[in-house]
Amino acid sequence: MSSFSLGDLAQTFMLQRRGAALKTEMARLNEEVATGQVSDIKSVLAGNVAYLSDLENDLTSLAGYNIATSEATQLSEAMQTALERMQSSASSLGTTLLTRSTSAIGPVLDQFSTEALSELETIVSALNTKSAGRSVFAGSATDQQALAGVDAILSGVRAATAGATNPQDIIDAASAWFDDPAGFTADIYTGSDDGLAPFRLGKGEAVSLQLTASDEVFLDTLKHVSIAVIANDDTFGLSIESRRQLLTNTGGSLFNAQGTLTAASAKVGSAQARIDALATRNSTEENALLIAKGALVQADPFEAATELEAVQFQLQSLYAITARMSDMSFVNFIR
């Protein structure tokens, strides 16, 4: 009967090769136990990875939509907060002028204009609101503020109303300047005529937030508050009664303008509700895709742990055999 044996060098190479294979297998099983996913996805899917690629592409798209949703949420919240500040200021001033200016005299009338200046500063500050470094009401020119400033507005209004001698002339002249594209929009509005691009928040889904500081809803409020500020200018030569009339008319106009500000706030609120709905839908879709992906590539933790334990035992046995063979000698063999 013939017998075959391996030489020492061949045995060494065989043991090294077997050890390397076991180490590779153990590394694979360690990864599967740690991540919960199979390491050789192509083998599990029998080479058909098209479906998995589609899942991953959809997850990548949803990740982009999530970023856009966060930006839209942040911008809409900043816009809504600014609108609330403007509405509060305009409402407070309008109520004060409408109820108190009719009987005021002398210094009290001057105080109304001082209050109007404070509210104008608040409104302009709100229109120059920035969110994460982006101007909210400057259209697509998000890198610059929307309005030049309070001093510039009042300078423009005073220049436009120069020569007016009665309340109606002042209102008409101021209205003409605010409505003229070569007036307020050209001199004060520093944003872009192009609105902010819609936010893409899903497949075929977009939300627009295109309010700008040059919109009529804001011009109307800015106009009436500015008129209240300049009502006490001596250059007009108005009598006390005319100043009362001008302030009262301004207060009534501000009170009536609340409807347009409320409508703008409702418009933003509607956009916020849509953003929330799309965010919820995207989150649900993302969870479903992750579950589907997990079903394809998820490793059986019990099976992987059992195989890992078996490989560890085999590796330990291999080391023991290698150590025993290394300790062998001819003297031990002939005993």
Order of alpha helices (4+ residues) and beta strands (2+ residues): alpha-alpha-alpha-alpha-beta-beta-alpha-alpha-beta-beta-alpha-alpha-alpha-alpha-alpha
